Amino acid sequence: MPQNRNKTIVPWTYRHDEYCLKNGLPPAAKLLWKWLLRHSILNAESEIDLNDFNRWIAKSRGKGYCQKTLKGALEKIYQSRVIELCRQYTWRIVKIITRPIEYLKPRKKVQKRDIFSNSGVPNPRNSVTQYQQQQQLLIIRNQTTLSDFGITFNSDEKEVLEHPHNEVLLAIECFKLRGGFGKIPNPQGWVRVCLRKRFWDEMPTYNQLLMKFGNCTYWDELFPNTQ
């Protein structure tokens, strides 16, 4: 398997163990997941060869797994959403995307509505008013959060202040990672660019955020859509 440059090794945590238990991952599948966290880049396509994994296993186990066990391990982590299969060249050489543990949280269930109930029909005027109120509250909340941190924006700076609140928090954390006030001469301009280009989606930055906040509840505020 080709070596990945600038790769950050993602630590194995209790949440990985918990996910393995909940999804019934056998030992081989669990070890394959651990190996992938060392040898693939999260949220990016990587080519893997199960022979490389087997050689890694043999160092501690004394021998590798049989072909049936290897196939089963790959299939199990695929079924459990740990990986996405992009392309399969042979039974052991595949191109995949390995997902972070935060991606694997169960989606929140959306309450079903009775399609025959009149109560489910929205009033267009009320919907517009409610949206405007929500946007105004969002602007105030984001403006306050940035101001408390030391970066001020006027309320008409909608390009910045109408972003989801978690993205404003992410911009602040990225600002800190890049050196903060000591190294960034124009904080307002930097935050605008960060929000526009979503710096937190860049893998090195994402991995830094994961290492810093991955094991605390603040992570759910930063990435609420993965719940």
C-alpha positions, 0 to 999 in steps of 0.5 A, a space after each residue: 500500500 502506498 505511504 500516506 504523507 502528512 498523516 495523523 494517527 488517530 487514537 483508539 478510544 473507548 468510543 471505538 470499543 463501545 461502537 464495536 460492542 454495539 455493532 457486534 464487530 468480531 476481533 478481526 474486524 476490530 483489529 482491521 479498524 484499528 489498523 486503518 486508523 494508522 494507515 489510512 487518512 480519515 474522510 479521504 480515499 485510500 487504497 489498502 491491501 489486506 495482505 499488509 494488514 495480515 503482515 501487521 497482525 502476524 507480528 503480534 499474533 504469530 500468523 495472519 488470518 485466513 482469506 475467509 476471515 479477512 473478507 468477513 472483517 472487511 465486510 463487517 466494517 463496511 456494513 457497520 459504516 466504518 468505511 465506504 467502499 469506493 472501488 474493489 480491484 480484487 478481494 484484498 485490494 480496495 479503495 475506501 474512505 475511512 470515517 471518523 467515530 463522530 460520523 458513526 453516531 446514529 442520526 436523530 429520528 425525525 418525528 413523522 407527521 400524519 399527511 392527512 392532518 390539517 395541522 401539518 399544513 404550514 401557514 406561509 406567512 407564519 413560516 416567513 415570520 418564524 424564519 426571520 425571527 430565527 435568523 435575527 436570533 442567530 445573528 445576535 448569538 453569533 455576534 455575541 460569541 465573536 465579540 466575547 472572543 474579541 472579534 467584533 462584527 456589525 449586525 449587517 455583516 450577514 455573510 459572517 453572522 448568518 452562518 450556523 452557530 457551530 461554524 462560527 465556533 469552528 472558525 474561532 477554534 481554527 483561528 486559535 490553531 493558526 496562532 490567534 491574535 498574535 499571528 493573524 493581523 486581520 482577525 475579521 478578514 481571516 474569519 470571513 475567509 475561514 467560514 467561506 472556505 471551511 478551513 475545518 474540513 481540511 484534514 490536518 485541521 480536522 485532525 487537530 480539532 479531533 485530537 483536542 476535542 474528540 473526547 469531550 462534549 464540546 465536539 457535539 457543539 462543533 459538529 452537531 450534524 454527526 449526531 
